[in-house]
Amino acid sequence: MKREETGHAVNISNFKLLIDQCDAFGVTYNPSNANLTIANMTTLWTAGDTAHQTLTAAVQAAKAPINARQILFEPTGALVTRTLNYFNSTTASAQIKADAKGLADRYRGYGVGVAKLPDGTPDPADVSTSHKSFVQKADSFKQLVDLYGGDAAYAPNEPELKLVQLTAVASAMKTANGAIGMIIAPVNTLRVERNKALYEKDTGMVDQARDCKNYVKALYGATAPEAKLVTWLRFKRPSA
């Protein structure tokens, strides 16, 4: 994911280099395909670059709440284990202890974390995917707290294990997930806009770059020095 996300920026940069080189050919560069005119390719580049920069800014703005949620969730696996060990020390029934273990195991089984780009910014491609795990984790935690709350045997003396504290943690998890949920929708929309500008079939930057290179090779000859000025530029689609 990290390479792919930075790859978008490389595609955008190379498309601008392609435009500048074709513009430098002067009046000789005269494609019949209107999509390949300097003006239209520049419009496409501007749309893609703007969408990418806006997406990057949105993800950068999301860094603080995403990191705050990560910090909130990180120590809770150990907390769940402590509550379960305490519950197993009580006179609660074997059946309800087994139910608690099932919820605890489910909670600890969800991996959470958001992939980061090289600059430390959350990878926008991973924000939505990872959010589901956080939501599932919070739901399992709340179910476990509710189970403890329904059994009088769960009455620890330790403040951090008491129901009031566990309920506060569950509430904080829900609030943190809600904040991220509000971020995800616009980030997803911006990513769709960016990807359309870059990868839409036939009209996106990658396919337009292909067509432009073919035109330049037709104009000067495939092995001409002029053709080599554009054919070296590489454009890659992200993996599915």
N, C-alpha and C positions, 0 to 999 in steps of 0.2 A: 504494500500500500504506500509506503513512504516513497519508493522510487516512482510509483505511478503519479502521486500527487505532485512531486517536483517535476515529473515529465510533462505535465500540462503547461507549466511555465516555459519549459524548453520549446514545446511546440509553438507557443505564442511568440516567443522570441525569434525562433527560426522563420516563422511566417512573416514577421516584420522585416527580417533580413532578405527574404525572398522578394518582398514588395520593393524594398529599396534597390535591390540589384536589377530588377526588371525596369524600374523607373530610370535607372542609370543607362539602360540600353537606348533611351530616347525614343524618337519617333519610329525607329525600327521595330520596337515592340508594339504590335498593333493586332491583338487577337480578335478574331471574329466572335468568340464566345464572350458575351458581355460580362459574365461573372469574373473573367480574368483581367478586366481593365484595372489599372492602378487605383482608380477611384473606388470601384466596387470591392476590390480586395482590401483596401484600406478601411472601408466601412465595416467589413466583416472582422478585420483585425481589431478595430476599435471596440466592437460589440463584445468580442471574446475576451479581450484584455480587461475591459471594464467589468464584465461579469466575474472574471477570475479575481480581480483586485477586490471587488465588493465581497465575494465569498471569503477571501483570505481575511479581510477586516472583520467579517462577522464571526469567523472562527476564532480570531485573536481575541475578540471581545468575550467570547464564550470560555476562554481559558480559565478565568478566575472561578466561575461557578463549577466548571468541570473538575478543576483541581480540588476545590473545597469539598465536593461530593466524594471524591476519591479519598481524601483525608478522613472524612466522616466514616466511610465504610471500612477502611483498612483494618482498624483494631477490633471490629465487631465479630470476626470469626473466633478470636480467642475469648471474647465475651460470651458468645453462645456456648462455647465449650465449658466455660466456668459455670454458666447457669445450669447446663445439663448435669455436670458433676454434682452440683449442689442438689439438684432435684433427685438424683439417684441416691443421695444420702438421706432422703426423707422417707416417710412412711407411705408415700403415694403408691398406688397400685402398680403392679408390674405392667399392666396393659397401658396405662397412661404414660408410664416412663418410656415404654416402647414407642408410643405415639410421639412423645417429645423428641426421642432420638431420631425418628424418621424426619421430623421437621428440621432438626438441627443438621442432619446429614444433607438434606436438600439445600438448606441455606449455605452450608460450607461447600457444596458441590458447584455452585454457580461461580464461574470465574468472572471477575469484573476488572475493568481497566480500559482506558482509551488509548489506542495507538498514537504515538507522537511522530511529528515530522522532525527532520534534523534540527530545526530551530527551537524545538520544544513545544510548538503549537499543536493542539489536538488535531489529529488527522480527520478532516471533514467526512471522509469516506467511512470512518469507523464510529463517529459519534452516534448515529442512529442505531447501528448494529449493537453497540455496547449498551445502549440505553435499556434495551429489553432485559438484559441480564441484571442490571441494577434494579429495575422494577420488580422482577421476579424475586430477587434477593430480599427486597424490602417487604414484599408480600409474605414470604416465608417467615421473616423475622416477626412480623405483626401476628401471624398465626401462632407462632411459638409463645409470644407474650400473652396472647389471649388464652392459650391452653394453660399456662402457668396461673393466670388470673382466675381460672375456673376451678383450681384445686387449692383447698385450704392448706395443704401440706407445703405449698411453696410460700415460705415466710422467712426469707433469709435475714440475718442481722447485718450483713454487709451492705452498705449504702448503694454501691454500684450494681448490686444484683437485685435490689428491691424492684418491685413492679413499677413504682412511680418513675424510677430512673430508666427502666427498659421501655416504658411507654413514651418517655421523652425522646429516647433514641429513635423509636419507631416513627414518631411524629416528625423528627428532624429528617429522617430518610425520605418520608413522603414529601416534605417541603422541598428538599434538594432535588428529588426526581421531577417534581412539578416545575421547578425553575428550568431544568434542562429541557423538559418537554416543550416549553415555550420557545426555546432556542432552536430546536430541531427543525420545526416546520420551515422557517425562513431559510435556514442553511440548506435544507433539501431543495427548496425552490431555486435558490441561487446556483446550486450545483447542476441542476437540470438545465438552466439557462446557459451556464458555461459550457456544459458538455454538448449542447445543441450547436453552439457556435463553433466548437472545435471538431465534433465528430458526427454531425448529422450527415447521413448518406448523400453524397453528390454535392451538397451545398456547404458542408462544414470545412473548416480550415484544412484538415488533413487531405480530404479529397480534392479540394481546390488547389492545394499545393501540388498534388499529383498531376492534375490537368495542366497547371502552369508549367511544370517541368517538361511535360510532353510537348507543349506548344513551343517552348524555347528550343528543345531538341529538333523540332520540325523546322523552326526558323533558321537555326544556324548549322544544324547537323548534330547528330548524337554525340560525336567525339570532338566537336569544336571546343575551343577554349571557353567561349561564351557559355556553352551548355554546362561545362564543368563548374562554372560559377554558381549554378543553382542546384545541380544534381547532388552536390555533397551535403546539402541540407537534409537532415533526417527528421521525419515526423512519425510518431508511434501512437497507436491506439492503446488505451489501457486494456488489460486483460479482462475477460468477462467475469 
